[in-house]
Amino acid sequence: MFLYPTLFFSAILSFCLARQKEMVIFLLFIFGVAFSIVVGFRSETVGIDTKAYYQIFDTIQTSPDDPYIERKIQLFYRLLNHAADFLGGDASLAMFFAASITIGFVFITIYRYSPSIGLSLAIFLSIELFFFAHNVVRQAIAISIVFASVGFVIHRRLLLFSFSIFFAYLFHSSAIVAFPIYFLARVRFNHWLILLAWLGSLVFIIFKDLIFIIFLAMVSYAPEQYAYFASKQGVYTLGGQGLGLVLIFKQFLFLILYYAYTKLGINDKKEQVFILLSLIGLILNNVFYHIGLVDRLVSFYSVFIIVGIPIAIRFLFRNQSYILSMIFMYSAFIVIFIRALFTSPHGIFPYSFNWGLFL
């Protein structure tokens, strides 16, 4: 019960106090390993979909030519499971490898670009990707790879970014939806257009039947394996419900990011990439909030708020106002993290450790 909060508060406090570069790198490594162990070696009862990944591991080893495996499980994730088996491990070792890749890419990107590693970690652990990675394992890896490839976007290296998308695709085919990131992030959108897009996205939150009508009209085009999720029952089952506090808080985050965007100069290229992609991610989150499964695709864009929010705060505030804004942000994400442990649909609580590999 206290394992996740202990790691969360230890990490946040450590990075608030750490000043030397060597200490920051050491702490990132230590906490990266710690979180990877906790996530990877969780019991198969922790997380709604964890048991399914245990079954996938068994099927890959016993029936590698199974049509489901060949059709649905991408090559690199199959190889990851084979590697765990080759080393004498079970499904929990494969989960550890997957968690290490996801957390590793996220931590490296935070270290390279975030002006506040502590706040970025608080965002990652509370509303972006961490809890998500307990259930949507393959897609979490793909999202982390896209997130880490942001440097290729900033420095305009299309070939390397395309390679990164292909690399992510070999873990989960949904990575293809992230390819437009390269072009979107380099456009200097008029800030009024972004504001209008956000206001328009709020309509889809309030009038959820609107997006249902649009989405369900496409059901005949959905692949057979996704037919249920494109049905009205599937949409209602997996989509967001009501106006939750986190959803409302995300609108507040949008306004902070938007205000920072209006202040960006022509030479603030890194800031534009992270802030603009964060804005796009939050708008898409509003539009598809009520649509089950699509929120997973939106995460390829919304993940950038992990660095976008700290950049916006650093860009907008100075001295005492900066300190006060950081205190507020830390407090908000701490509340969201604690709340998510006990009320989120990810099935994390109660937590138990899988000791099988160590016995």
Legacy VTK file of the C-alpha trace (Angstrom):
# vtk DataFile Version 3.0
C-alpha trace
ASCII
DATASET POLYDATA
POINTS 359 float
0.000 0.000 0.000
2.793 2.404 0.903
5.321 1.295 -1.743
4.250 3.656 -4.529
3.763 6.722 -2.283
7.163 6.066 -0.682
8.913 5.945 -4.049
6.939 8.937 -5.315
7.741 11.238 -2.409
11.352 10.021 -2.191
11.918 10.780 -5.864
10.279 14.206 -5.778
12.120 15.281 -2.628
15.456 13.965 -3.896
15.288 15.913 -7.145
14.144 19.057 -5.355
17.313 18.883 -3.247
19.809 17.567 -5.820
21.950 20.255 -7.448
25.056 18.580 -8.869
24.806 16.970 -12.302
26.427 13.748 -11.131
23.943 13.394 -8.275
20.988 13.996 -10.610
22.203 11.280 -12.991
22.765 8.889 -10.083
19.283 9.536 -8.701
17.674 9.061 -12.118
19.392 5.702 -12.407
18.436 4.582 -8.891
14.802 5.611 -9.152
14.573 4.372 -12.723
15.635 0.911 -11.587
13.382 1.066 -8.524
10.264 2.009 -10.476
11.087 -0.560 -13.174
11.335 -3.304 -10.553
8.076 -2.309 -8.885
6.187 -2.038 -12.175
7.844 -4.988 -13.883
7.683 -7.531 -11.085
4.129 -6.733 -10.030
1.811 -9.662 -9.528
-0.380 -10.590 -12.464
-3.352 -9.430 -10.374
-1.995 -5.868 -10.323
-3.314 -4.031 -13.357
-6.393 -4.899 -15.356
-4.484 -6.245 -18.378
-1.425 -7.745 -16.668
-2.818 -11.275 -16.775
-3.272 -10.945 -20.542
0.444 -10.161 -20.932
1.322 -13.211 -18.860
-0.808 -15.264 -21.245
0.890 -13.656 -24.247
4.278 -14.640 -22.816
3.163 -18.260 -22.421
1.688 -18.356 -25.924
4.827 -16.894 -27.511
6.931 -19.632 -25.898
4.589 -22.570 -26.496
2.912 -21.596 -29.779
5.062 -18.989 -31.550
3.214 -19.611 -34.836
-0.163 -18.891 -33.288
-2.094 -16.669 -35.756
-3.052 -14.251 -32.983
0.593 -13.743 -32.000
1.756 -13.248 -35.576
-1.088 -10.860 -36.392
-1.373 -8.812 -33.214
1.993 -8.859 -31.408
4.724 -6.870 -33.129
8.175 -8.339 -33.739
10.215 -6.500 -31.101
7.776 -7.300 -28.318
7.937 -10.981 -29.287
11.742 -10.768 -29.200
11.575 -9.114 -25.779
9.586 -12.081 -24.474
11.980 -14.547 -26.089
14.888 -12.751 -24.396
13.216 -13.112 -20.991
12.680 -16.819 -21.621
16.272 -17.289 -22.874
17.556 -15.824 -19.603
15.505 -18.326 -17.651
12.830 -15.850 -16.606
9.074 -15.847 -16.768
6.509 -13.255 -17.806
7.495 -10.987 -14.919
11.004 -10.603 -16.381
9.464 -9.614 -19.716
7.335 -7.066 -17.838
10.497 -5.766 -16.148
12.225 -5.354 -19.520
9.183 -3.506 -20.869
8.979 -1.211 -17.829
12.720 -0.514 -18.016
12.463 0.552 -21.660
9.470 2.819 -21.025
10.830 4.415 -17.856
14.340 4.615 -19.280
13.308 6.591 -22.367
11.091 8.892 -20.283
13.796 9.572 -17.691
16.431 10.270 -20.354
14.142 12.747 -22.105
13.269 14.468 -18.832
16.958 14.798 -17.999
17.801 16.264 -21.409
15.013 18.808 -21.711
13.149 19.522 -18.475
14.056 22.600 -16.393
12.535 20.838 -13.372
13.142 17.100 -13.186
11.130 16.806 -9.984
8.014 18.384 -11.475
8.357 16.361 -14.674
8.490 13.176 -12.605
5.419 14.273 -10.639
3.530 14.731 -13.925
4.775 11.424 -15.339
3.833 9.517 -12.189
0.424 11.106 -11.701
-1.355 11.827 -14.989
0.948 10.707 -17.792
2.064 7.214 -18.834
3.136 5.676 -15.480
-0.183 4.101 -14.488
-0.962 3.662 -18.183
2.180 1.498 -18.524
0.818 -1.045 -16.039
-1.815 -2.164 -18.535
-1.042 -0.932 -22.036
2.492 -2.275 -21.924
3.416 -2.439 -25.601
1.883 0.915 -26.436
3.600 2.543 -23.450
6.947 1.444 -24.889
6.025 2.927 -28.271
4.920 6.217 -26.676
8.156 6.492 -24.687
10.215 5.962 -27.862
8.315 8.720 -29.666
8.725 10.978 -26.634
12.478 10.359 -26.602
12.759 11.106 -30.327
11.691 14.730 -29.806
15.282 15.858 -30.342
15.000 14.824 -33.989
11.966 17.097 -34.295
13.728 20.035 -32.660
16.801 19.663 -34.887
14.810 18.851 -38.042
16.118 15.372 -38.701
13.205 13.768 -40.512
15.010 10.558 -41.451
16.014 9.807 -37.857
12.530 10.682 -36.596
11.029 8.360 -39.208
13.363 5.610 -38.029
12.206 6.226 -34.446
8.570 5.877 -35.507
9.411 2.601 -37.241
11.284 1.415 -34.143
8.241 2.255 -31.988
5.989 0.566 -34.569
7.839 -2.698 -34.027
6.512 -2.640 -30.454
3.023 -1.361 -31.273
1.510 -0.480 -34.635
-0.337 2.550 -33.213
2.973 4.473 -33.277
2.151 5.466 -36.841
-0.291 8.098 -35.516
2.689 9.979 -34.064
4.335 10.621 -37.433
2.552 14.003 -37.945
4.306 15.253 -34.800
7.365 16.147 -36.878
5.375 18.523 -39.089
2.894 19.871 -36.512
5.577 20.836 -33.996
7.386 23.023 -36.513
4.341 25.090 -37.498
3.904 28.453 -35.844
0.122 28.357 -35.406
-1.707 31.599 -34.782
-2.490 31.661 -31.070
-6.117 32.638 -31.738
-6.527 29.502 -33.842
-5.255 27.369 -30.961
-7.622 29.088 -28.538
-10.578 28.498 -30.881
-9.579 24.840 -31.269
-9.539 24.460 -27.486
-12.929 26.139 -27.079
-14.287 23.875 -29.794
-12.884 20.807 -28.039
-14.849 21.703 -24.901
-18.047 21.143 -26.883
-17.143 17.457 -27.234
-16.778 17.152 -23.455
-20.124 18.766 -22.704
-22.082 17.167 -25.553
-20.601 13.679 -25.609
-23.217 12.369 -28.059
-21.632 14.576 -30.708
-18.396 12.610 -30.822
-20.383 9.375 -30.488
-22.328 10.203 -33.640
-19.138 10.955 -35.555
-17.229 7.982 -34.178
-19.991 5.386 -34.488
-20.584 6.429 -38.092
-17.139 4.960 -38.777
-17.919 1.553 -37.281
-18.263 -0.105 -40.675
-14.652 0.841 -41.460
-13.186 -0.623 -38.280
-11.091 -3.822 -38.505
-12.911 -6.881 -37.251
-10.852 -7.179 -34.050
-11.835 -3.618 -33.089
-15.517 -3.875 -33.974
-16.603 -4.112 -30.328
-14.598 -1.041 -29.358
-16.191 0.885 -32.210
-19.641 -0.090 -30.993
-21.771 2.054 -28.725
-21.383 -0.412 -25.851
-17.608 -0.504 -26.214
-17.357 3.266 -26.388
-19.455 3.751 -23.267
-17.554 1.039 -21.380
-14.057 2.368 -22.024
-14.566 6.097 -22.449
-14.321 8.787 -19.792
-17.426 9.644 -17.836
-18.477 13.017 -16.440
-16.388 16.084 -15.662
-13.653 14.718 -13.419
-11.297 16.870 -11.397
-8.303 15.752 -13.466
-10.080 16.744 -16.679
-10.884 20.167 -15.238
-7.285 20.555 -14.011
-6.044 19.768 -17.519
-7.973 22.781 -18.802
-6.060 24.895 -16.292
-2.811 23.387 -17.574
-3.877 24.236 -21.104
-4.324 27.892 -20.188
-0.831 28.027 -18.651
0.671 26.415 -21.741
-1.354 28.671 -24.019
-0.211 31.828 -22.245
3.399 30.647 -22.508
2.870 29.906 -26.213
1.740 33.488 -26.845
4.989 34.731 -25.291
7.368 32.541 -27.285
9.948 34.218 -29.481
11.141 33.090 -32.885
14.281 31.532 -31.387
12.477 29.509 -28.701
12.463 26.367 -30.841
12.707 23.774 -28.076
10.052 25.532 -26.032
7.722 25.727 -29.030
7.977 22.004 -29.760
7.126 20.897 -26.227
4.490 23.547 -25.541
2.746 23.194 -28.900
2.635 19.395 -28.749
1.319 19.648 -25.187
-1.446 21.987 -26.354
-2.364 19.652 -29.209
-2.399 16.693 -26.836
-4.741 18.433 -24.390
-7.097 19.508 -27.188
-7.224 15.959 -28.550
-7.808 14.672 -25.026
-10.912 16.863 -24.818
-12.231 15.808 -28.212
-11.843 12.074 -27.600
-12.390 12.030 -23.841
-15.605 10.009 -24.100
-14.267 7.559 -26.691
-12.773 4.386 -25.309
-9.313 3.331 -26.562
-8.753 6.489 -28.615
-7.324 8.135 -25.491
-4.434 5.698 -25.853
-3.618 7.205 -29.245
-3.910 10.710 -27.829
-1.157 9.810 -25.333
1.394 9.990 -28.166
0.766 13.749 -28.051
-0.284 14.460 -24.468
2.880 12.800 -23.109
4.783 15.978 -23.994
3.234 17.857 -21.067
5.746 15.957 -18.907
8.307 18.499 -20.083
5.969 21.126 -21.528
4.499 22.201 -18.182
7.887 22.762 -16.451
9.096 24.687 -19.507
5.989 26.893 -19.493
6.300 27.660 -15.790
9.993 28.459 -16.097
9.227 30.647 -19.104
6.411 32.609 -17.418
7.415 33.015 -13.781
10.427 34.393 -11.937
11.646 34.606 -8.345
8.870 34.380 -5.743
6.080 33.834 -8.267
8.040 30.883 -9.672
8.405 29.329 -6.220
4.702 29.765 -5.477
3.685 28.300 -8.827
5.935 25.278 -8.284
4.495 24.693 -4.802
1.000 24.786 -6.276
1.909 22.388 -9.085
3.624 19.905 -6.783
0.645 19.993 -4.419
-1.824 19.407 -7.252
0.073 16.479 -8.746
0.599 14.895 -5.325
-3.164 14.951 -4.744
-3.792 13.518 -8.219
-1.212 10.758 -7.657
-2.670 9.672 -4.299
-6.179 9.798 -5.691
-5.181 7.766 -8.748
-3.725 4.993 -6.604
-7.089 4.255 -5.045
-9.664 5.398 -7.594
-8.127 4.987 -11.058
-9.446 2.256 -13.375
-5.957 0.809 -13.860
-6.340 -1.704 -11.048
-3.066 -0.868 -9.270
-4.415 -1.103 -5.719
-3.975 -3.360 -3.819
-0.391 -3.980 -4.936
1.465 -7.270 -4.579
4.940 -8.329 -5.711
5.657 -11.388 -7.872
8.399 -13.257 -6.032
8.375 -16.239 -8.395
11.562 -15.361 -10.254
13.500 -14.899 -7.011
12.479 -18.106 -5.265
LINES 1 360
359 0 1 2 3 4 5 6 7 8 9 10 11 12 13 14 15 16 17 18 19 20 21 22 23 24 25 26 27 28 29 30 31 32 33 34 35 36 37 38 39 40 41 42 43 44 45 46 47 48 49 50 51 52 53 54 55 56 57 58 59 60 61 62 63 64 65 66 67 68 69 70 71 72 73 74 75 76 77 78 79 80 81 82 83 84 85 86 87 88 89 90 91 92 93 94 95 96 97 98 99 100 101 102 103 104 105 106 107 108 109 110 111 112 113 114 115 116 117 118 119 120 121 122 123 124 125 126 127 128 129 130 131 132 133 134 135 136 137 138 139 140 141 142 143 144 145 146 147 148 149 150 151 152 153 154 155 156 157 158 159 160 161 162 163 164 165 166 167 168 169 170 171 172 173 174 175 176 177 178 179 180 181 182 183 184 185 186 187 188 189 190 191 192 193 194 195 196 197 198 199 200 201 202 203 204 205 206 207 208 209 210 211 212 213 214 215 216 217 218 219 220 221 222 223 224 225 226 227 228 229 230 231 232 233 234 235 236 237 238 239 240 241 242 243 244 245 246 247 248 249 250 251 252 253 254 255 256 257 258 259 260 261 262 263 264 265 266 267 268 269 270 271 272 273 274 275 276 277 278 279 280 281 282 283 284 285 286 287 288 289 290 291 292 293 294 295 296 297 298 299 300 301 302 303 304 305 306 307 308 309 310 311 312 313 314 315 316 317 318 319 320 321 322 323 324 325 326 327 328 329 330 331 332 333 334 335 336 337 338 339 340 341 342 343 344 345 346 347 348 349 350 351 352 353 354 355 356 357 358
